[in-house]
């Protein structure tokens, strides 16, 4: 079957292929690698659906807050690749061509005149570190802005990992959401200049004493077992 991801509407992203790729390759190449996001299976009425989402999980209602349910916090930051300001460039076929100079679609018209997106929390942690990335197949500024915002979130998330000890208030019969893997919790700590949403990527529960439970938000640091497994697979 010829791979095709397309839409008839002018303001939608159109992707297609004249080859015969597998479904997984099409999803990986034309969605994940180009625009980020997650593909999540969903079951209903005996049918398996694939939902394409900007985020793998929804927002969790429980705020992890210093002085309330946050007991200890460690931040692990890899600043070698972090970027906090992103200038996105779309297709070179849009807009008026300047003689001798290639013109690209930008987000100025849909972003209050600014041709960049930024992360306030990232700037607070790392300062202003700019980068420029291109999406040659995006011709609409609104779609380019959406792609850039998703990419900006990824750039920060890829560089910041939080390991914290916190009390899951749902275990104390408080009517709040239970902390769940894959969902995003707001982590608020004024002493750490931190106020942002982070995805829960690891939970280590201590059922005998909930105060000893630990949670990892962001990319978990590889353990010795992880390193050995990667070595065996390489």
C-alpha positions in Angstrom: 0.0 0.0 0.0 1.3 3.4 -0.9 1.9 5.4 2.3 -0.1 8.6 2.6 -0.8 11.1 5.4 -2.7 13.9 3.9 -5.7 16.3 4.1 -7.9 18.1 1.7 -7.9 21.4 3.6 -5.4 24.1 2.7 -4.4 24.8 6.3 -3.4 21.3 7.1 -0.1 19.5 6.8 0.1 17.2 3.8 2.5 14.2 3.7 2.6 11.4 1.2 4.8 8.9 -0.4 5.2 7.1 -3.7 7.1 4.2 -2.1 5.8 1.2 -0.2 6.9 1.8 3.4 5.6 0.1 6.5 3.0 1.9 8.6 5.6 2.2 11.4 8.1 3.8 9.1 5.6 6.2 7.8 4.5 7.3 11.3 8.1 7.6 12.5 9.4 9.5 9.4 6.4 11.7 8.5 5.1 12.5 12.0 7.4 11.8 15.0 10.7 12.8 13.4 9.2 15.9 11.6 6.8 17.2 14.2 7.5 15.3 17.5 4.5 14.1 19.5 3.4 10.6 20.5 1.4 7.8 18.9 -0.7 6.1 21.6 -2.9 3.0 21.1 -6.5 3.2 22.2 -8.9 0.3 22.4 -12.7 0.7 21.9 -15.5 -1.6 20.6 -13.0 -4.2 19.6 -11.0 -1.8 17.4 -7.4 -0.6 18.0 -7.1 3.1 17.3 -3.8 5.1 17.0 -4.1 8.6 18.5 -1.5 11.1 17.5 -0.9 13.6 20.3 1.4 16.4 21.0 1.8 15.0 24.5 1.8 11.4 25.7 -0.3 12.1 28.7 -2.7 14.8 30.1 -2.1 17.3 32.8 -2.4 15.9 36.3 -4.4 18.0 38.8 -2.0 17.4 41.8 0.5 20.2 42.1 3.9 19.2 43.6 4.7 22.2 45.7 7.6 23.2 47.9 6.4 23.5 51.5 3.3 21.3 50.9 4.0 17.9 49.4 7.5 18.3 48.0 10.0 16.9 50.4 13.2 16.9 48.4 14.3 17.9 44.9 17.3 17.3 42.8 17.8 18.7 39.3 20.0 17.1 36.7 20.6 19.3 33.7 22.6 18.5 30.6 23.3 22.0 29.2 25.4 20.7 26.3 22.5 20.5 23.9 19.9 22.6 25.5 18.2 25.4 23.6 15.8 27.9 25.1 14.9 30.1 22.1 13.8 28.6 18.8 13.5 30.3 15.4 11.4 28.1 13.2 11.5 28.3 9.4 8.8 26.8 7.1 8.7 26.1 3.4 10.8 28.3 1.1 7.9 28.3 -1.4 5.7 30.6 0.7 5.9 34.4 0.7 7.5 36.7 -1.8 10.9 35.6 -3.1 13.8 38.1 -2.7 16.2 38.1 -5.6 19.3 36.2 -4.7 17.9 35.3 -1.3 15.7 32.4 -0.2 12.5 33.4 1.7 10.9 31.1 4.2 7.5 31.0 6.0 7.9 32.4 9.5 5.5 32.7 12.5 5.6 36.5 12.8 2.0 36.9 11.5 0.6 34.6 14.2 3.0 35.3 17.1 2.7 39.0 17.9 5.4 39.9 15.4 8.0 37.6 16.9 9.7 35.1 14.7 10.7 32.9 17.6 9.3 30.9 20.5 11.0 30.6 23.9 10.8 28.8 27.2 10.6 31.1 30.2 11.5 28.2 32.6 14.4 27.2 30.3 15.7 30.8 30.1 15.6 31.0 33.9 17.7 27.8 34.2 20.1 28.2 31.3 19.8 31.7 29.9 19.0 32.6 26.3 20.4 30.0 24.0 19.1 30.3 20.5 18.8 27.8 17.7 17.1 27.7 14.3 15.3 24.6 12.8 13.5 24.2 9.5 10.2 22.5 8.5 10.4 22.5 4.7 7.0 20.9 4.3 5.0 23.4 6.4 3.5 26.3 4.4 1.1 27.8 7.0 2.4 30.1 9.8 -0.2 28.6 12.3 1.0 25.1 11.7 4.6 26.2 11.9 3.9 27.8 15.3 2.3 24.6 16.6 5.3 22.6 15.4 7.7 25.0 17.0 6.0 25.1 20.3 6.0 21.3 20.5 9.7 21.3 19.6 10.5 23.9 22.2 8.9 21.8 24.9 11.0 18.8 23.7 14.3 20.7 23.7 13.8 21.7 27.4 12.4 18.3 28.5 15.3 16.5 26.9 17.8 18.5 29.1 16.1 18.7 32.5 15.4 15.8 34.8 13.9 16.2 38.2 14.3 13.5 40.9 12.2 14.3 43.9 10.7 12.9 47.0 7.1 13.9 47.5 4.0 12.8 49.2 1.3 11.7 46.8 -1.6 13.4 48.5 -4.1 10.9 47.0 -2.6 8.2 49.2 -3.6 10.2 52.3 -7.3 10.3 51.3 -7.0 13.8 49.9 -9.3 14.3 46.9 -6.7 15.0 44.3 -5.4 13.2 41.3 -3.0 10.3 41.9 0.4 10.9 40.4 0.6 8.6 37.3 3.3 7.7 34.8 3.1 9.6 31.6 1.1 12.5 32.9 2.3 16.0 33.5 2.4 17.5 37.0 3.1 21.1 37.8 6.2 21.3 39.9 6.3 24.6 41.9 9.3 25.5 44.0 10.1 29.2 44.5 13.5 28.5 46.1 14.5 26.5 43.0 13.1 29.1 40.6 10.9 26.3 39.2 7.3 26.5 38.0 6.6 24.3 35.0 4.9 21.1 33.9 7.1 17.9 33.8 6.2 14.4 32.7 6.3 11.7 35.3 8.7 9.0 33.8 9.4 6.8 36.9 7.8 6.1 40.2 9.4 4.2 43.1 6.7 3.6 45.7 7.2 2.9 49.4 3.8 1.6 50.5 4.8 1.4 54.1 5.8 5.0 54.3 4.5 7.2 51.4 7.0 10.0 52.4 9.8 7.8 51.2 8.4 7.4 47.7 10.4 9.0 44.9 9.3 10.3 41.5 11.3 11.1 38.4 10.1 13.8 36.0 11.7 14.2 32.6 14.3 11.8 31.1 15.4 9.4 33.8 19.1 9.0 34.3 20.3 5.6 33.0 21.0 3.0 35.7 23.9 0.5 35.6 21.4 -2.1 34.3 20.3 0.2 31.5 23.9 0.8 30.5 24.7 -3.0 30.5 21.6 -3.7 28.4 22.5 -1.1 25.8 26.1 -2.5 25.6 24.7 -6.0 25.0 22.4 -4.7 22.3 25.1 -2.7 20.5 
